[in-house]
Amino acid sequence: MRTGKIIEIKCKCGFLLFRYFKAGKGRLIKLMISRLSEDNVGLKGLPTFSRPACPACQKELGIIMMIHGEAALKLNQGSIVGIRI
């Protein structure tokens, strides 16, 4: 990855969930777990199809899936603060 930026992803309750390297433009739909620079939820090591939750308010964040052969968190758009680059 050459271009992109590090963004902060927060829950609707205000808890900082991740710092993530976002490449490209547009909305954040999925988070590739290998691109996380800071993980306050503990996604690394979770099995596929698990549903992680916010540590502060217990709102479900999404589902972990294999996308293009790599583990990724497919986000519930209603659980995070909207991010668009």
N, CA, C and O atoms as a GROMACS GRO file, in nm:
protein
  340
    1MET      N    1   0.083  -0.118   0.000
    1MET     CA    2   0.000   0.000   0.000
    1MET      C    3   0.088   0.124   0.000
    1MET      O    4   0.173   0.140   0.087
    2ARG      N    5   0.068   0.210  -0.094
    2ARG     CA    6   0.148   0.330  -0.102
    2ARG      C    7   0.073   0.450  -0.048
    2ARG      O    8   0.127   0.524   0.035
    3THR      N    9  -0.049   0.472  -0.093
    3THR     CA   10  -0.121   0.592  -0.053
    3THR      C   11  -0.237   0.556   0.038
    3THR      O   12  -0.295   0.447   0.029
    4GLY      N   13  -0.268   0.647   0.125
    4GLY     CA   14  -0.377   0.627   0.220
    4GLY      C   15  -0.348   0.706   0.345
    4GLY      O   16  -0.252   0.783   0.350
    5LYS      N   17  -0.430   0.686   0.446
    5LYS     CA   18  -0.408   0.756   0.572
    5LYS      C   19  -0.457   0.671   0.688
    5LYS      O   20  -0.539   0.582   0.671
    6ILE      N   21  -0.405   0.701   0.805
    6ILE     CA   22  -0.447   0.634   0.927
    6ILE      C   23  -0.569   0.710   0.980
    6ILE      O   24  -0.565   0.831   0.998
    7ILE      N   25  -0.678   0.638   1.004
    7ILE     CA   26  -0.799   0.700   1.056
    7ILE      C   27  -0.837   0.635   1.188
    7ILE      O   28  -0.799   0.521   1.217
    8GLU      N   29  -0.912   0.710   1.269
    8GLU     CA   30  -0.963   0.657   1.395
    8GLU      C   31  -1.107   0.616   1.374
    8GLU      O   32  -1.187   0.691   1.319
    9ILE      N   33  -1.140   0.495   1.419
    9ILE     CA   34  -1.276   0.445   1.407
    9ILE      C   35  -1.334   0.438   1.547
    9ILE      O   36  -1.281   0.370   1.635
   10LYS      N   37  -1.446   0.509   1.566
   10LYS     CA   38  -1.509   0.516   1.697
   10LYS      C   39  -1.650   0.458   1.692
   10LYS      O   40  -1.717   0.462   1.589
   11CYS      N   41  -1.692   0.404   1.805
   11CYS     CA   42  -1.828   0.355   1.822
   11CYS      C   43  -1.920   0.476   1.837
   11CYS      O   44  -1.873   0.587   1.862
   12LYS      N   45  -2.050   0.456   1.821
   12LYS     CA   46  -2.146   0.565   1.841
   12LYS      C   47  -2.141   0.619   1.984
   12LYS      O   48  -2.175   0.735   2.007
   13CYS      N   49  -2.099   0.535   2.081
   13CYS     CA   50  -2.090   0.580   2.220
   13CYS      C   51  -1.966   0.664   2.245
   13CYS      O   52  -1.952   0.721   2.353
   14GLY      N   53  -1.874   0.673   2.148
   14GLY     CA   54  -1.755   0.756   2.160
   14GLY      C   55  -1.627   0.680   2.192
   14GLY      O   56  -1.520   0.741   2.196
   15PHE      N   57  -1.634   0.549   2.214
   15PHE     CA   58  -1.518   0.467   2.246
   15PHE      C   59  -1.432   0.448   2.121
   15PHE      O   60  -1.483   0.416   2.014
   16LEU      N   61  -1.299   0.468   2.134
   16LEU     CA   62  -1.206   0.448   2.023
   16LEU      C   63  -1.186   0.298   2.002
   16LEU      O   64  -1.131   0.230   2.089
   17LEU      N   65  -1.230   0.247   1.890
   17LEU     CA   66  -1.222   0.105   1.860
   17LEU      C   67  -1.089   0.068   1.794
   17LEU      O   68  -1.019  -0.022   1.840
   18PHE      N   69  -1.055   0.139   1.684
   18PHE     CA   70  -0.939   0.103   1.604
   18PHE      C   71  -0.871   0.228   1.550
   18PHE      O   72  -0.931   0.334   1.541
   19ARG      N   73  -0.743   0.212   1.516
   19ARG     CA   74  -0.672   0.301   1.425
   19ARG      C   75  -0.641   0.212   1.305
   19ARG      O   76  -0.585   0.103   1.319
   20TYR      N   77  -0.678   0.260   1.186
   20TYR     CA   78  -0.678   0.176   1.067
   20TYR      C   79  -0.617   0.250   0.950
   20TYR      O   80  -0.641   0.370   0.932
   21PHE      N   81  -0.537   0.180   0.868
   21PHE     CA   82  -0.481   0.236   0.746
   21PHE      C   83  -0.585   0.222   0.636
   21PHE      O   84  -0.608   0.113   0.585
   22LYS      N   85  -0.648   0.334   0.598
   22LYS     CA   86  -0.751   0.335   0.495
   22LYS      C   87  -0.689   0.375   0.362
   22LYS      O   88  -0.632   0.483   0.350
   23ALA      N   89  -0.700   0.288   0.263
   23ALA     CA   90  -0.650   0.316   0.129
   23ALA      C   91  -0.769   0.343   0.038
   23ALA      O   92  -0.870   0.273   0.045
   24GLY      N   93  -0.758   0.442  -0.045
   24GLY     CA   94  -0.864   0.473  -0.139
   24GLY      C   95  -0.968   0.567  -0.082
   24GLY      O   96  -0.960   0.609   0.033
   25LYS      N   97  -1.065   0.599  -0.166
   25LYS     CA   98  -1.170   0.693  -0.128
   25LYS      C   99  -1.298   0.617  -0.096
   25LYS      O  100  -1.311   0.498  -0.124
   26GLY      N  101  -1.392   0.689  -0.035
   26GLY     CA  102  -1.524   0.632  -0.011
   26GLY      C  103  -1.546   0.592   0.133
   26GLY      O  104  -1.462   0.615   0.220
   27ARG      N  105  -1.661   0.530   0.156
   27ARG     CA  106  -1.699   0.487   0.290
   27ARG      C  107  -1.618   0.366   0.335
   27ARG      O  108  -1.561   0.293   0.254
   28LEU      N  109  -1.616   0.348   0.465
   28LEU     CA  110  -1.548   0.232   0.523
   28LEU      C  111  -1.650   0.120   0.534
   28LEU      O  112  -1.743   0.128   0.614
   29ILE      N  113  -1.634   0.015   0.454
   29ILE     CA  114  -1.727  -0.096   0.450
   29ILE      C  115  -1.671  -0.215   0.527
   29ILE      O  116  -1.741  -0.279   0.605
   30LYS      N  117  -1.543  -0.243   0.503
   30LYS     CA  118  -1.479  -0.357   0.569
   30LYS      C  119  -1.341  -0.316   0.617
   30LYS      O  120  -1.276  -0.229   0.559
   31LEU      N  121  -1.297  -0.380   0.724
   31LEU     CA  122  -1.166  -0.354   0.784
   31LEU      C  123  -1.080  -0.478   0.765
   31LEU      O  124  -1.112  -0.584   0.820
   32MET      N  125  -0.973  -0.467   0.691
   32MET     CA  126  -0.879  -0.578   0.680
   32MET      C  127  -0.800  -0.582   0.811
   32MET      O  128  -0.738  -0.483   0.848
   33ILE      N  129  -0.801  -0.693   0.879
   33ILE     CA  130  -0.741  -0.703   1.012
   33ILE      C  131  -0.590  -0.681   1.006
   33ILE      O  132  -0.531  -0.634   1.104
   34SER      N  133  -0.527  -0.715   0.894
   34SER     CA  134  -0.382  -0.695   0.882
   34SER      C  135  -0.343  -0.547   0.875
   34SER      O  136  -0.228  -0.514   0.900
   35ARG      N  137  -0.436  -0.458   0.842
   35ARG     CA  138  -0.407  -0.315   0.831
   35ARG      C  139  -0.432  -0.238   0.960
   35ARG      O  140  -0.412  -0.117   0.963
   36LEU      N  141  -0.474  -0.304   1.067
   36LEU     CA  142  -0.498  -0.236   1.194
   36LEU      C  143  -0.366  -0.196   1.257
   36LEU      O  144  -0.275  -0.278   1.268
   37SER      N  145  -0.355  -0.070   1.298
   37SER     CA  146  -0.235  -0.027   1.369
   37SER      C  147  -0.259  -0.026   1.520
   37SER      O  148  -0.165  -0.040   1.598
   38GLU      N  149  -0.386  -0.010   1.561
   38GLU     CA  150  -0.421  -0.018   1.703
   38GLU      C  151  -0.556  -0.088   1.712
   38GLU      O  152  -0.650  -0.052   1.642
   39ASP      N  153  -0.566  -0.188   1.799
   39ASP     CA  154  -0.687  -0.269   1.811
   39ASP      C  155  -0.730  -0.271   1.958
   39ASP      O  156  -0.670  -0.342   2.038
   40ASN      N  157  -0.833  -0.194   1.993
   40ASN     CA  158  -0.882  -0.191   2.131
   40ASN      C  159  -0.995  -0.289   2.155
   40ASN      O  160  -1.049  -0.295   2.266
   41VAL      N  161  -1.033  -0.367   2.054
   41VAL     CA  162  -1.142  -0.465   2.066
   41VAL      C  163  -1.086  -0.606   2.080
   41VAL      O  164  -1.146  -0.689   2.148
   42GLY      N  165  -0.973  -0.634   2.017
   42GLY     CA  166  -0.913  -0.767   2.021
   42GLY      C  167  -0.956  -0.854   1.904
   42GLY      O  168  -0.990  -0.970   1.923
   43LEU      N  169  -0.954  -0.799   1.783
   43LEU     CA  170  -0.994  -0.875   1.664
   43LEU      C  171  -0.893  -0.980   1.625
   43LEU      O  172  -0.929  -1.087   1.575
   44LYS      N  173  -0.765  -0.952   1.647
   44LYS     CA  174  -0.661  -1.046   1.604
   44LYS      C  175  -0.676  -1.176   1.681
   44LYS      O  176  -0.676  -1.176   1.805
   45GLY      N  177  -0.688  -1.286   1.610
   45GLY     CA  178  -0.701  -1.415   1.673
   45GLY      C  179  -0.844  -1.465   1.687
   45GLY      O  180  -0.865  -1.580   1.726
   46LEU      N  181  -0.944  -1.382   1.656
   46LEU     CA  182  -1.083  -1.427   1.664
   46LEU      C  183  -1.114  -1.517   1.544
   46LEU      O  184  -1.061  -1.496   1.436
   47PRO      N  185  -1.200  -1.618   1.563
   47PRO     CA  186  -1.233  -1.708   1.451
   47PRO      C  187  -1.326  -1.641   1.349
   47PRO      O  188  -1.390  -1.540   1.378
   48THR      N  189  -1.331  -1.699   1.229
   48THR     CA  190  -1.421  -1.652   1.125
   48THR      C  191  -1.566  -1.668   1.171
   48THR      O  192  -1.599  -1.762   1.242
   49PHE      N  193  -1.650  -1.577   1.130
   49PHE     CA  194  -1.793  -1.570   1.160
   49PHE      C  195  -1.823  -1.533   1.306
   49PHE      O  196  -1.937  -1.546   1.350
   50SER      N  197  -1.724  -1.488   1.381
   50SER     CA  198  -1.752  -1.437   1.514
   50SER      C  199  -1.800  -1.293   1.500
   50SER      O  200  -1.770  -1.226   1.401
   51ARG      N  201  -1.874  -1.246   1.599
   51ARG     CA  202  -1.933  -1.113   1.596
   51ARG      C  203  -1.882  -1.031   1.714
   51ARG      O  204  -1.939  -1.038   1.822
   52PRO      N  205  -1.773  -0.954   1.693
   52PRO     CA  206  -1.718  -0.874   1.803
   52PRO      C  207  -1.810  -0.759   1.842
   52PRO      O  208  -1.890  -0.712   1.761
   53ALA      N  209  -1.798  -0.715   1.967
   53ALA     CA  210  -1.881  -0.607   2.019
   53ALA      C  211  -1.793  -0.497   2.078
   53ALA      O  212  -1.677  -0.520   2.110
   54CYS      N  213  -1.850  -0.379   2.091
   54CYS     CA  214  -1.781  -0.266   2.153
   54CYS      C  215  -1.759  -0.298   2.302
   54CYS      O  216  -1.854  -0.339   2.370
   55PRO      N  217  -1.638  -0.280   2.353
   55PRO     CA  218  -1.613  -0.310   2.495
   55PRO      C  219  -1.689  -0.217   2.590
   55PRO      O  220  -1.714  -0.255   2.704
   56ALA      N  221  -1.726  -0.098   2.544
   56ALA     CA  222  -1.793  -0.002   2.632
   56ALA      C  223  -1.944  -0.023   2.639
   56ALA      O  224  -2.001  -0.030   2.748
   57CYS      N  225  -2.010  -0.034   2.521
   57CYS     CA  226  -2.157  -0.040   2.520
   57CYS      C  227  -2.213  -0.175   2.475
   57CYS      O  228  -2.335  -0.193   2.476
   58GLN      N  229  -2.127  -0.269   2.434
   58GLN     CA  230  -2.165  -0.404   2.390
   58GLN      C  231  -2.249  -0.405   2.262
   58GLN      O  232  -2.321  -0.502   2.238
   59LYS      N  233  -2.241  -0.300   2.180
   59LYS     CA  234  -2.309  -0.299   2.051
   59LYS      C  235  -2.227  -0.382   1.952
   59LYS      O  236  -2.105  -0.370   1.947
   60GLU      N  237  -2.295  -0.466   1.874
   60GLU     CA  238  -2.228  -0.552   1.777
   60GLU      C  239  -2.168  -0.469   1.664
   60GLU      O  240  -2.237  -0.384   1.606
   61LEU      N  241  -2.041  -0.492   1.632
   61LEU     CA  242  -1.969  -0.413   1.531
   61LEU      C  243  -1.981  -0.470   1.391
   61LEU      O  244  -1.975  -0.394   1.294
   62GLY      N  245  -1.999  -0.600   1.377
   62GLY     CA  246  -2.006  -0.662   1.246
   62GLY      C  247  -1.974  -0.809   1.257
   62GLY      O  248  -1.992  -0.870   1.362
   63ILE      N  249  -1.926  -0.866   1.146
   63ILE     CA  250  -1.893  -1.009   1.142
   63ILE      C  251  -1.757  -1.025   1.074
   63ILE      O  252  -1.725  -0.956   0.977
   64ILE      N  253  -1.677  -1.117   1.127
   64ILE     CA  254  -1.545  -1.145   1.068
   64ILE      C  255  -1.563  -1.247   0.956
   64ILE      O  256  -1.620  -1.355   0.976
   65MET      N  257  -1.513  -1.211   0.838
   65MET     CA  258  -1.526  -1.297   0.719
   65MET      C  259  -1.392  -1.305   0.648
   65MET      O  260  -1.301  -1.226   0.674
   66MET      N  261  -1.380  -1.400   0.559
   66MET     CA  262  -1.263  -1.408   0.471
   66MET      C  263  -1.299  -1.335   0.341
   66MET      O  264  -1.390  -1.376   0.269
   67ILE      N  265  -1.227  -1.226   0.311
   67ILE     CA  266  -1.251  -1.148   0.191
   67ILE      C  267  -1.120  -1.142   0.113
   67ILE      O  268  -1.020  -1.092   0.164
   68HIS      N  269  -1.121  -1.192  -0.009
   68HIS     CA  270  -1.002  -1.203  -0.095
   68HIS      C  271  -0.892  -1.282  -0.024
   68HIS      O  272  -0.774  -1.249  -0.037
   69GLY      N  273  -0.929  -1.386   0.050
   69GLY     CA  274  -0.831  -1.473   0.115
   69GLY      C  275  -0.770  -1.413   0.241
   69GLY      O  276  -0.670  -1.465   0.291
   70GLU      N  277  -0.827  -1.307   0.293
   70GLU     CA  278  -0.772  -1.238   0.410
   70GLU      C  279  -0.885  -1.211   0.509
   70GLU      O  280  -0.997  -1.181   0.469
   71ALA      N  281  -0.854  -1.222   0.638
   71ALA     CA  282  -0.956  -1.197   0.740
   71ALA      C  283  -0.991  -1.049   0.744
   71ALA      O  284  -0.903  -0.963   0.743
   72ALA      N  285  -1.122  -1.021   0.749
   72ALA     CA  286  -1.169  -0.882   0.751
   72ALA      C  287  -1.295  -0.873   0.836
   72ALA      O  288  -1.370  -0.970   0.849
   73LEU      N  289  -1.318  -0.756   0.892
   73LEU     CA  290  -1.440  -0.728   0.968
   73LEU      C  291  -1.534  -0.653   0.878
   73LEU      O  292  -1.507  -0.539   0.839
   74LYS      N  293  -1.646  -0.715   0.842
   74LYS     CA  294  -1.751  -0.649   0.763
   74LYS      C  295  -1.836  -0.570   0.862
   74LYS      O  296  -1.902  -0.629   0.947
   75LEU      N  297  -1.835  -0.438   0.852
   75LEU     CA  298  -1.892  -0.350   0.953
   75LEU      C  299  -2.043  -0.335   0.943
   75LEU      O  300  -2.099  -0.332   0.833
   76ASN      N  301  -2.109  -0.326   1.060
   76ASN     CA  302  -2.246  -0.278   1.067
   76ASN      C  303  -2.237  -0.126   1.063
   76ASN      O  304  -2.176  -0.066   1.152
   77GLN      N  305  -2.295  -0.064   0.963
   77GLN     CA  306  -2.280   0.081   0.946
   77GLN      C  307  -2.345   0.161   1.060
   77GLN      O  308  -2.304   0.274   1.086
   78GLY      N  309  -2.445   0.104   1.127
   78GLY     CA  310  -2.512   0.174   1.234
   78GLY      C  311  -2.439   0.173   1.366
   78GLY      O  312  -2.481   0.240   1.460
   79SER      N  313  -2.329   0.099   1.375
   79SER     CA  314  -2.261   0.086   1.504
   79SER      C  315  -2.139   0.176   1.516
   79SER      O  316  -2.088   0.193   1.627
   80ILE      N  317  -2.091   0.235   1.405
   80ILE     CA  318  -1.974   0.322   1.412
   80ILE      C  319  -2.009   0.462   1.365
   80ILE      O  320  -2.109   0.482   1.297
   81VAL      N  321  -1.926   0.558   1.403
   81VAL     CA  322  -1.942   0.695   1.356
   81VAL      C  323  -1.904   0.698   1.209
   81VAL      O  324  -1.802   0.640   1.170
   82GLY      N  325  -1.984   0.763   1.126
   82GLY     CA  326  -1.962   0.765   0.981
   82GLY      C  327  -1.827   0.820   0.943
   82GLY      O  328  -1.787   0.926   0.991
   83ILE      N  329  -1.756   0.749   0.856
   83ILE     CA  330  -1.624   0.788   0.810
   83ILE      C  331  -1.624   0.785   0.658
   83ILE      O  332  -1.660   0.685   0.597
   84ARG      N  333  -1.582   0.895   0.598
   84ARG     CA  334  -1.573   0.901   0.451
   84ARG      C  335  -1.448   0.980   0.416
   84ARG      O  336  -1.423   1.087   0.472
   85ILE      N  337  -1.370   0.928   0.323
   85ILE     CA  338  -1.248   0.998   0.277
   85ILE      C  339  -1.266   1.035   0.132
   85ILE      O  340  -1.177   1.095   0.072
   0.00000   0.00000   0.00000
